Amino acid sequence: MSEDHGLVTVVIRDGQACRLGASLDTDTALTLIAVASEDPSCWEDLVGYWPRYRTPVVCEFFDSLPMVAADPEAAWGAISESDAWVLIDLGGKRIVTGGDFQPVGRDAAFAMVVDEDDRQHCPLSVHLPPWWELHEQADTAVFGQPRLAPIRRPEVNREVLFGEPLLAGLASRVLEIVRSERWASRDVDSQRSHYPFTIEVHRDWLMTPREDLGGLMPRQMLHGAHQWIDGLVWAQRLRFEDGGEIIAAPDEVAGYETAPMGGEEMVIYFDLCRELISASWSWCEDEETKRRIAAGENCQPALVGFLSGVKADWLASPFEGGSPPGFIIECSRRRVPRGSDVPIVGMSEREVEQHVDDCDCPICEMMAEGMFGVGFTSLDGHHLELDEEFAFSMHETREAWEQQQREFEEMSMAIDCRQAESEAVGENEPDEFASVWSGVASDEPLPGDTRGHLKLAFLLAEIVSALVSRDASREDIRRLNALFADFRTCDAAERAPSGRRLGDQLDALAERYPELIPRVADFRSRIDECVRSPMAEDDLE
């Protein structure tokens, strides 16, 4: 990693015990700092996390590191005599470096290997948790000083958030609303008649302090670590893209059960709550349930039992056509990205393939063929902001959420203003020279699309979409996609006849659907251009 080949003294403090590495190389010292990104609490945690950060320039096994047990006085003495040193205090959640040891920073990335062509490999990422203190270029006097601030590590009580208290809390509030006059007077013909009640139940659950959470609100347990965990997940993706394995954080480390939530777990939690609330309304509208509620019976135990089954089924069922929520939560907690069919060391499941075999989209077909490499899936949580409620927002503080609302309002006003100005000068009149395509704004080639096939796929997708909207037969669409696939994959000798067959199919469709004529005409011209253009031999391989 570094041209500095000097030795570093490293001390790892675990409670009152110390481990001393009197003469470690810089790469090993830096890797140990990177491992601290995982918030280890003890020596055993370091052992478990080491594989996620190991590169070829350091020991394969953590136990092979030349570190020995030492009493604190011997450890501090070794540091005081060292030209470069690092202290990692696991219990105190802090790192102190001094002497000639290079500054690292809280968030950094390093290439641990540079090949003979000066290409960088083996990325090593440092993303220290927000509650860890970092003192660089420090004096040894820092050892005897207390932390600058108390350790504020978020702890999540998942037994409350996901267990019986969640189900009972939602059931109680739902039944209270169903027995109210507001429920009886709702517009039963409206598809959104449940919506305001759903918002109310969900908000009340998140924003009500609870004794079993030590007086905290459930919402407070969802926040405090998203950005940090996202950094750890991204670090694993960088390793994979460099040719390494994706390695899950171990689930037997100290504090795993109460570890902070990542962004994806929070998003899934939002959707789980909405699923349970929606199922509750359906359960309450059953005729037998209505009779029991009207008779004043205690329906909460039955509703809780019903919701328990709903939760189990939902967590194990595909989420938006992909992997089940239970797997997404585990990946978030184990701090790994989800790549289609990519194995994860330490986990038995994989992210399911993102594209189904019967998809009619030509872009999806190219993705399924692997043209774009491995597809990674993530949840950004944008829909948590759609209700315009702070309770559901990805923002931790109300101040940050209110700032976002102001920015959204300013952006909306600016768009409306530009639209009004355009209408005032007649800029919304149809342009006879405008592109016939809605999704392509430039004739420039796409980066990496040497043959132009990707751009053609985007254009063909518009044609397919128009055919679907006109209820064209599945056979016609599949034949069109098959001819395009043949054109993309044929050799140079077959390019011209393959292009003609594709063009003839497009012409036949345009005769039946005249609104396609402008797009088909332009697409055919692009096919002809591809046929005429020279293509390097290595592009054909």
SULHUSUL-V259133 format. One line per field, one symbol per residue. phi: phi as a letter, one per 20 degrees, with the letter a starting at -180 (. if undefined). A space follows every 10 residues. Layout:
phi: ???
//
This chain:
phi: .dffdfecec dddcmeecdd dfbeffffff ffffffgemf dbgffggfeg gfcfcfecff dgfeffccfb fgffffffff eefbbcddef felbcccame fffdnfcbcc eeccefemee blfcddbffg eeecddleef ffgeefgfbf fdefcdeffe fdeggfffff ffffffffee fgffefefee fdfegfffgf ffffffddfc ffdmneeggf eedobgfffg ffffffffff feoeeedfff ddffnffdfg eefffffffg ffgfffffff ffffeffffg ffffenfeef gfffffffff fffffdegdl ndffggffff fffemcfddg mefcfoceec ffgecefefe effffffffn femfeddbde mfffefelcg geffffdfff ffffffffff ffffffffff ffffdmfefg efdfffeedc dbefffgnef enffffffff fffffffffe lfffffffff ffffffffdf effeffffff ffffffffff fecgfegfff ffffffffff ffffcfgffe f
//
